[in-house]
Amino acid sequence: MTLPIAPVKRESGDDRKVAIAIAARALIVEKGMEGLRTRDIADRVGINIATLHYHVPSKEALISLVASSIRADFQGQSQRRQRQGKSGLQLLHMEFEDFREIIADMPDLIIVLTELVERARRDPAISTIISPLYDYWRNQFVEIFRKGIAEGSFRPDIDPFAAALIVTGALSDYWRGWTEFQNSIDAIFTELERAFVLTPSLKG
């Protein structure tokens, strides 16, 4: 009796790119951007350099792939909870909760993004890739503040763009955590909310 031969599952191009992005992110965490080498990525994925260069033919293509994987992680997290119909203040709380979740469950994501942002300051090619991702995060807060101002839950004199920079700047500085000057994330959330919420004493 001849047994049927099971078809061999071939790895798709998308699967291979996912594996490359995961390997690159892991190496950035371990060695930083300065220590990221294409040969190390290829070895970790289990492919040769030629195959790696077929999928990511340049440094910019590799960084773009890593940035896309980070964006997908952020979008996946955002989509797990319904945001439709929420007030500006509720959306602000949800952003804070998302940030707390990332710190607890995805610390490597923060390390990789921080490395990319720092490198982008010195490399225009990387900045072109990373800046839109970072500005997308800032613009989410701009829309939250606009919504809260229109609803009357945030102070009416807030500049949404300045407020977005204040919040993202505070959170970015927290996740770097590279000096002894630190505080709990909950205390930071409390002070940020206090700075923007329209309290009853201000409504009069």
FIKEKOL-416099 format. One record per atom (N, C-alpha, C, CB): residue in one letter; y negated, x, z negated. Coordinates in steps of 0.2 Angstrom, whole numbers, padded with zeros to 4 digits, always signed. Glycine has a CB too. Layout:
aYXZ
...
//
This chain:
m+0006+0004+0000
m+0000+0000+0000
m-0006+0004+0000
m+0000-0005-0006
t-0011+0003+0005
t-0017+0007+0005
t-0022+0004+0002
t-0018+0008+0013
l-0025+0007-0003
l-0031+0004-0007
l-0037+0005-0003
l-0031+0008-0014
p-0041+0000-0003
p-0048+0000+0000
p-0052+0006-0003
p-0052-0006+0000
i-0056+0009+0001
i-0060+0015-0002
i-0067+0011-0004
i-0061+0020+0004
a-0069+0012-0010
a-0075+0010-0012
a-0081+0013-0009
a-0076+0010-0020
p-0086+0009-0006
p-0092+0012-0003
p-0096+0017-0008
p-0096+0007+0000
v-0098+0022-0005
v-0102+0027-0009
v-0109+0024-0009
v-0102+0034-0006
k-0111+0023-0016
k-0118+0021-0016
k-0123+0027-0015
k-0119+0018-0023
r-0127+0026-0010
r-0132+0031-0009
r-0139+0030-0012
r-0133+0032-0001
e-0141+0035-0015
e-0148+0035-0018
e-0153+0033-0013
e-0149+0041-0023
s-0157+0028-0015
s-0163+0027-0010
s-0168+0031-0011
s-0165+0019-0011
g-0173+0031-0006
g-0179+0035-0007
g-0183+0034-0013
g-0183+0035-0001
d-0183+0027-0014
d-0187+0025-0020
d-0184+0027-0027
d-0188+0017-0020
d-0177+0027-0027
d-0174+0029-0033
d-0175+0037-0034
d-0166+0028-0032
r-0175+0041-0028
r-0176+0048-0029
r-0183+0049-0031
r-0175+0051-0022
k-0188+0046-0029
k-0195+0047-0031
k-0196+0045-0038
k-0200+0042-0027
v-0192+0040-0041
v-0192+0038-0048
v-0190+0044-0052
v-0189+0032-0049
a-0184+0047-0050
a-0181+0052-0053
a-0186+0058-0053
a-0174+0054-0050
i-0189+0060-0048
i-0194+0065-0047
i-0200+0064-0052
i-0196+0066-0040
a-0202+0058-0052
a-0208+0057-0057
a-0206+0057-0064
a-0210+0049-0056
i-0200+0055-0066
i-0197+0056-0073
i-0197+0063-0075
i-0191+0052-0074
a-0194+0067-0070
a-0193+0074-0071
a-0199+0078-0072
a-0189+0077-0066
a-0204+0076-0068
a-0211+0079-0068
a-0214+0078-0075
a-0215+0077-0062
r-0214+0071-0077
r-0217+0069-0083
r-0214+0073-0089
r-0217+0062-0084
a-0207+0073-0089
a-0204+0077-0094
a-0206+0084-0095
a-0196+0076-0094
l-0207+0087-0089
l-0209+0094-0089
l-0216+0095-0091
l-0208+0097-0082
i-0220+0090-0089
i-0227+0091-0091
i-0228+0090-0099
i-0231+0085-0088
v-0223+0086-0102
v-0223+0086-0109
v-0221+0092-0112
v-0219+0080-0111
e-0216+0095-0109
e-0213+0101-0112
e-0217+0108-0111
e-0206+0103-0109
k-0220+0108-0105
k-0224+0114-0103
k-0231+0113-0101
k-0220+0117-0097
g-0233+0107-0101
g-0240+0106-0099
g-0241+0107-0091
g-0245+0111-0102
m-0247+0105-0089
m-0248+0105-0081
m-0247+0112-0079
m-0255+0102-0080
e-0250+0117-0083
e-0250+0124-0081
e-0242+0127-0080
e-0253+0129-0086
g-0238+0124-0083
g-0231+0126-0083
g-0226+0122-0078
g-0228+0126-0089
l-0230+0117-0075
l-0226+0113-0070
l-0224+0116-0064
l-0230+0106-0068
r-0217+0117-0062
r-0215+0121-0056
r-0210+0116-0052
r-0211+0127-0058
t-0211+0116-0046
t-0207+0112-0041
t-0200+0114-0042
t-0210+0112-0034
r-0198+0120-0043
r-0191+0122-0043
r-0188+0119-0050
r-0191+0130-0043
d-0192+0119-0055
d-0189+0116-0061
d-0188+0108-0060
d-0194+0117-0067
i-0193+0105-0057
i-0192+0098-0055
i-0186+0097-0051
i-0198+0095-0052
a-0185+0101-0046
a-0179+0100-0042
a-0172+0101-0045
a-0179+0105-0036
d-0172+0106-0050
d-0166+0108-0054
d-0165+0102-0058
d-0167+0114-0058
r-0170+0099-0061
r-0169+0093-0066
r-0166+0087-0063
r-0175+0092-0070
v-0169+0086-0056
v-0166+0080-0053
v-0160+0081-0050
v-0172+0078-0047
g-0158+0088-0048
g-0152+0089-0045
g-0152+0089-0038
g-0146+0084-0047
i-0158+0092-0035
i-0159+0092-0028
i-0162+0099-0026
i-0164+0086-0025
n-0162+0100-0020
n-0164+0107-0018
n-0172+0106-0016
n-0161+0110-0012
i-0175+0112-0016
i-0182+0112-0015
i-0184+0108-0008
i-0185+0119-0014
a-0180+0109-0003
a-0182+0106+0003
a-0182+0098+0003
a-0177+0108+0009
t-0177+0096-0001
t-0177+0088-0002
t-0183+0086-0006
t-0170+0086-0006
l-0185+0090-0011
l-0190+0088-0016
l-0197+0088-0011
l-0191+0094-0021
h-0198+0093-0007
h-0204+0093-0003
h-0204+0088+0002
h-0204+0100+0001
y-0198+0085+0004
y-0198+0079+0009
y-0201+0073+0006
y-0190+0078+0011
h-0200+0072-0001
h-0202+0067-0005
h-0209+0068-0007
h-0198+0065-0010
v-0211+0074-0009
v-0217+0076-0012
v-0220+0082-0008
v-0218+0076-0019
p-0223+0082-0002
p-0224+0088+0002
p-0230+0092-0001
p-0225+0086+0008
s-0233+0090-0006
s-0239+0094-0009
s-0240+0092-0016
s-0245+0092-0005
k-0244+0096-0019
k-0246+0095-0026
k-0249+0089-0027
k-0251+0101-0029
e-0254+0087-0022
e-0257+0080-0023
e-0252+0074-0022
e-0262+0080-0017
a-0247+0075-0018
a-0242+0070-0018
a-0238+0069-0024
a-0237+0071-0012
l-0236+0075-0027
l-0233+0075-0034
l-0237+0071-0039
l-0231+0082-0036
i-0243+0073-0040
i-0248+0070-0045
i-0249+0063-0043
i-0254+0074-0045
s-0249+0061-0037
s-0250+0054-0035
s-0244+0050-0037
s-0251+0053-0028
l-0238+0053-0036
l-0232+0050-0038
l-0231+0049-0046
l-0226+0054-0036
v-0233+0054-0050
v-0233+0053-0057
v-0238+0048-0059
v-0235+0060-0060
a-0244+0048-0056
a-0249+0043-0058
a-0247+0036-0056
a-0256+0045-0054
s-0243+0035-0051
s-0241+0029-0049
s-0236+0026-0054
s-0238+0029-0042
s-0232+0031-0057
s-0227+0029-0062
s-0230+0027-0068
s-0222+0035-0063
i-0235+0031-0070
i-0239+0029-0076
i-0242+0022-0075
i-0245+0034-0078
r-0245+0021-0069
r-0248+0014-0068
r-0243+0009-0069
r-0251+0014-0061
a-0237+0010-0066
a-0232+0005-0066
a-0230+0004-0074
a-0226+0007-0063
d-0230+0009-0078
d-0228+0008-0085
d-0233+0004-0088
d-0227+0015-0089
f-0240+0005-0087
f-0245+0001-0090
f-0245-0006-0088
f-0252+0004-0088
q-0244-0007-0081
q-0243-0014-0079
q-0237-0018-0081
q-0243-0014-0071
g-0232-0014-0082
g-0226-0018-0085
g-0227-0020-0092
g-0220-0013-0085
q-0231-0015-0096
q-0232-0017-0103
q-0237-0023-0103
q-0235-0011-0106
s-0242-0023-0099
s-0247-0028-0099
s-0244-0035-0097
s-0253-0027-0094
q-0239-0035-0092
q-0236-0041-0090
q-0231-0044-0095
q-0233-0040-0083
r-0229-0041-0100
r-0224-0043-0105
r-0227-0049-0109
r-0222-0038-0109
r-0234-0049-0109
r-0237-0054-0113
r-0242-0058-0109
r-0240-0051-0120
q-0242-0065-0110
q-0247-0069-0106
q-0254-0068-0108
q-0245-0076-0107
r-0258-0066-0103
r-0265-0065-0105
r-0270-0071-0102
r-0268-0059-0102
q-0267-0075-0098
q-0271-0081-0095
q-0273-0086-0101
q-0266-0084-0090
g-0279-0087-0100
g-0282-0092-0105
g-0284-0090-0112
g-0276-0098-0106
k-0283-0083-0113
k-0285-0080-0119
k-0292-0079-0119
k-0281-0073-0120
s-0295-0079-0125
s-0302-0077-0126
s-0304-0070-0126
s-0305-0080-0133
g-0310-0068-0125
g-0312-0061-0125
g-0309-0057-0131
g-0319-0060-0124
l-0310-0060-0137
l-0308-0057-0143
l-0300-0057-0143
l-0311-0061-0149
q-0297-0062-0141
q-0289-0061-0141
q-0287-0056-0136
q-0287-0068-0139
l-0291-0055-0131
l-0289-0050-0126
l-0290-0043-0129
l-0293-0051-0119
l-0296-0042-0132
l-0297-0036-0136
l-0291-0034-0141
l-0304-0036-0139
h-0289-0039-0144
h-0284-0038-0149
h-0277-0036-0145
h-0283-0044-0153
m-0276-0039-0140
m-0270-0038-0136
m-0270-0030-0133
m-0269-0042-0130
e-0276-0028-0131
e-0277-0021-0129
e-0276-0016-0135
e-0284-0020-0126
f-0278-0018-0141
f-0277-0014-0146
f-0269-0014-0148
f-0281-0017-0153
e-0266-0020-0147
e-0259-0020-0149
e-0255-0016-0144
e-0256-0027-0149
d-0257-0016-0137
d-0254-0012-0132
d-0254-0005-0134
d-0257-0014-0125
f-0260-0003-0136
f-0262+0004-0137
f-0257+0007-0143
f-0269+0006-0139
r-0257+0002-0148
r-0253+0004-0154
r-0245+0005-0152
r-0253-0002-0160
e-0243+0000-0147
e-0236+0000-0145
e-0235+0007-0141
e-0235-0006-0140
i-0240+0009-0137
i-0239+0015-0133
i-0238+0021-0138
i-0245+0016-0129
i-0242+0021-0143
i-0242+0027-0148
i-0235+0027-0151
i-0247+0026-0153
a-0232+0021-0153
a-0226+0021-0157
a-0220+0022-0152
a-0225+0014-0160
d-0220+0019-0146
d-0214+0019-0142
d-0215+0023-0136
d-0213+0012-0140
m-0221+0025-0133
m-0221+0029-0127
m-0226+0035-0128
m-0223+0025-0121
p-0225+0039-0133
p-0230+0044-0135
p-0230+0049-0129
p-0228+0048-0141
d-0225+0050-0125
d-0225+0055-0120
d-0229+0053-0114
d-0217+0055-0117
l-0230+0046-0113
l-0235+0043-0108
l-0242+0046-0110
l-0235+0036-0108
i-0244+0046-0116
i-0251+0048-0118
i-0251+0055-0117
i-0252+0046-0125
i-0246+0059-0118
i-0247+0067-0117
i-0248+0068-0110
i-0240+0070-0120
v-0244+0065-0106
v-0244+0066-0098
v-0251+0064-0096
v-0239+0062-0095
l-0253+0058-0098
l-0260+0056-0095
l-0265+0060-0098
l-0261+0049-0097
t-0265+0063-0104
t-0270+0067-0106
t-0270+0074-0102
t-0269+0069-0114
e-0264+0076-0101
e-0264+0083-0097
e-0267+0082-0090
e-0257+0085-0096
l-0265+0076-0087
l-0268+0075-0080
l-0276+0074-0080
l-0265+0068-0077
v-0278+0070-0086
v-0286+0069-0086
v-0289+0076-0087
v-0287+0065-0092
e-0286+0080-0091
e-0289+0087-0092
e-0289+0091-0086
e-0286+0090-0098
r-0284+0091-0082
r-0283+0095-0076
r-0288+0092-0071
r-0276+0095-0074
a-0289+0085-0071
a-0293+0082-0066
a-0300+0084-0067
a-0293+0074-0067
r-0302+0086-0073
r-0309+0089-0074
r-0311+0095-0070
r-0310+0090-0082
r-0305+0099-0069
r-0306+0105-0066
r-0304+0105-0058
r-0303+0111-0069
d-0300+0100-0056
d-0297+0100-0050
d-0299+0094-0046
d-0289+0101-0050
p-0304+0094-0041
p-0306+0088-0038
p-0301+0084-0034
p-0311+0090-0032
a-0296+0088-0032
a-0290+0084-0028
a-0286+0080-0033
a-0285+0089-0025
i-0285+0082-0039
i-0282+0078-0044
i-0286+0073-0047
i-0279+0083-0050
s-0293+0074-0048
s-0298+0069-0050
s-0298+0063-0045
s-0305+0073-0050
t-0297+0064-0039
t-0297+0059-0034
t-0291+0054-0035
t-0297+0062-0027
i-0286+0057-0038
i-0280+0053-0039
i-0280+0049-0046
i-0274+0057-0039
i-0282+0053-0051
i-0282+0051-0058
i-0288+0047-0060
i-0282+0057-0063
s-0294+0048-0057
s-0300+0044-0059
s-0299+0037-0058
s-0306+0047-0055
p-0297+0034-0053
p-0296+0027-0052
p-0292+0024-0057
p-0293+0026-0045
l-0286+0028-0059
l-0282+0025-0064
l-0285+0024-0071
l-0276+0030-0065
y-0289+0030-0073
y-0293+0030-0079
y-0299+0024-0079
y-0296+0037-0081
d-0302+0024-0073
d-0307+0019-0073
d-0305+0012-0073
d-0311+0020-0066
y-0299+0011-0070
y-0296+0004-0071
y-0295+0002-0078
y-0289+0004-0067
w-0293+0006-0082
w-0292+0005-0089
w-0299+0003-0092
w-0289+0011-0093
r-0304+0007-0090
r-0311+0006-0093
r-0314-0001-0090
r-0316+0011-0091
n-0312-0003-0084
n-0315-0009-0081
n-0311-0015-0084
n-0314-0009-0074
q-0305-0014-0087
q-0302-0020-0090
q-0306-0021-0097
q-0295-0018-0093
f-0309-0016-0100
f-0313-0018-0106
f-0320-0021-0104
f-0314-0011-0110
v-0322-0019-0098
v-0329-0021-0096
v-0328-0029-0095
v-0331-0018-0089
e-0322-0031-0092
e-0321-0038-0091
e-0320-0042-0097
e-0315-0039-0086
i-0316-0039-0102
i-0315-0042-0109
i-0322-0043-0112
i-0311-0037-0113
f-0327-0038-0112
f-0333-0039-0115
f-0337-0044-0111
f-0337-0032-0115
r-0337-0044-0105
r-0341-0049-0101
r-0338-0056-0103
r-0340-0048-0094
k-0332-0057-0104
k-0329-0064-0106
k-0331-0066-0113
k-0321-0063-0105
g-0331-0061-0117
g-0332-0062-0124
g-0340-0064-0125
g-0330-0056-0129
i-0344-0061-0121
i-0351-0062-0122
i-0352-0069-0119
i-0355-0057-0117
a-0349-0071-0113
a-0350-0078-0110
a-0348-0083-0115
a-0347-0078-0104
e-0342-0082-0119
e-0340-0087-0123
e-0343-0087-0130
e-0332-0085-0125
g-0347-0082-0132
g-0351-0082-0138
g-0347-0078-0144
g-0353-0088-0140
s-0341-0075-0142
s-0338-0072-0147
s-0340-0065-0148
s-0330-0072-0146
f-0343-0062-0143
f-0346-0055-0144
f-0354-0055-0144
f-0344-0050-0138
r-0357-0050-0147
r-0364-0050-0147
r-0367-0051-0140
r-0367-0044-0150
p-0372-0055-0139
p-0375-0056-0132
p-0379-0050-0129
p-0380-0062-0132
d-0381-0045-0134
d-0385-0040-0131
d-0380-0034-0130
d-0390-0038-0136
i-0374-0035-0129
i-0369-0029-0128
i-0370-0027-0120
i-0362-0031-0130
d-0370-0021-0119
d-0369-0018-0112
d-0362-0017-0111
d-0373-0012-0111
p-0358-0021-0107
p-0351-0021-0106
p-0349-0014-0104
p-0349-0026-0101
f-0352-0011-0100
f-0350-0004-0097
f-0351+0001-0103
f-0354-0002-0091
a-0356+0001-0107
a-0357+0006-0112
a-0351+0004-0118
a-0364+0005-0116
a-0350-0002-0119
a-0345-0004-0124
a-0338-0002-0122
a-0345-0012-0125
a-0337-0002-0115
a-0330+0000-0113
a-0329+0007-0114
a-0330-0002-0105
l-0335+0011-0112
l-0335+0018-0113
l-0334+0020-0121
l-0341+0022-0111
i-0337+0016-0125
i-0336+0018-0132
i-0329+0017-0135
i-0341+0013-0136
v-0326+0011-0132
v-0319+0009-0134
v-0314+0014-0131
v-0317+0002-0132
t-0314+0015-0125
t-0309+0020-0122
t-0310+0027-0124
t-0310+0020-0114
g-0317+0029-0125
g-0318+0036-0128
g-0315+0037-0135
g-0326+0037-0128
a-0316+0031-0139
a-0313+0032-0146
a-0305+0032-0146
a-0315+0026-0150
l-0302+0028-0142
l-0295+0028-0141
l-0292+0035-0138
l-0293+0022-0137
s-0296+0037-0133
s-0294+0043-0130
s-0294+0049-0135
s-0298+0045-0124
d-0300+0049-0139
d-0300+0055-0144
d-0295+0054-0149
d-0307+0054-0147
y-0293+0048-0151
y-0288+0047-0156
y-0281+0050-0153
y-0287+0039-0158
w-0279+0048-0147
w-0273+0050-0145
w-0272+0058-0144
w-0271+0047-0138
r-0278+0061-0143
r-0278+0068-0142
r-0276+0071-0149
r-0285+0071-0140
g-0279+0069-0154
g-0277+0071-0161
g-0277+0079-0162
g-0271+0068-0163
w-0281+0083-0159
w-0280+0090-0159
w-0283+0093-0165
w-0282+0093-0153
t-0287+0090-0169
t-0290+0093-0175
t-0288+0089-0181
t-0298+0093-0174
e-0290+0092-0187
e-0289+0088-0193
e-0293+0082-0195
e-0289+0093-0199
f-0298+0081-0191
f-0303+0076-0191
f-0299+0069-0188
f-0310+0077-0188
q-0296+0066-0193
q-0292+0060-0190
q-0293+0054-0195
q-0285+0062-0190
n-0291+0048-0193
n-0291+0042-0197
n-0285+0038-0194
n-0298+0038-0196
s-0284+0032-0197
s-0278+0028-0195
s-0281+0024-0189
s-0276+0023-0201
i-0276+0022-0185
i-0278+0018-0179
i-0281+0011-0181
i-0272+0018-0174
d-0278+0009-0186
d-0280+0002-0188
d-0287+0002-0190
d-0275-0001-0194
a-0289+0007-0194
a-0296+0008-0196
a-0301+0008-0190
a-0297+0014-0201
i-0299+0012-0185
i-0303+0013-0179
i-0304+0006-0176
i-0300+0018-0174
f-0298+0002-0175
f-0298-0004-0172
f-0303-0009-0176
f-0291-0008-0172
t-0303-0009-0182
t-0307-0013-0187
t-0315-0011-0185
t-0306-0012-0194
e-0316-0005-0185
e-0323-0003-0184
e-0326-0005-0177
e-0324+0004-0185
l-0321-0004-0172
l-0323-0006-0165
l-0324-0013-0165
l-0318-0003-0160
e-0320-0017-0168
e-0321-0024-0167
e-0327-0026-0171
e-0315-0028-0170
r-0329-0023-0177
r-0335-0025-0181
r-0341-0023-0177
r-0335-0021-0187
a-0341-0018-0172
a-0347-0016-0169
a-0349-0021-0163
a-0345-0010-0165
f-0344-0025-0161
f-0345-0030-0155
f-0345-0037-0157
f-0341-0028-0150
v-0341-0039-0162
v-0340-0046-0163
v-0347-0049-0166
v-0335-0047-0168
l-0348-0055-0163
l-0354-0059-0166
l-0352-0063-0172
l-0357-0064-0160
t-0355-0060-0178
t-0353-0063-0184
t-0358-0069-0186
t-0354-0057-0190
p-0356-0073-0190
p-0360-0079-0192
p-0367-0077-0194
p-0357-0083-0198
s-0368-0072-0197
s-0375-0070-0200
s-0379-0068-0194
s-0375-0064-0204
l-0376-0066-0188
l-0380-0064-0182
l-0382-0070-0178
l-0377-0059-0178
k-0378-0076-0179
k-0378-0081-0174
k-0385-0085-0176
k-0372-0086-0175
g-0387-0085-0183
g-0392-0089-0185
g-0399-0087-0182
g-0393-0088-0192
//
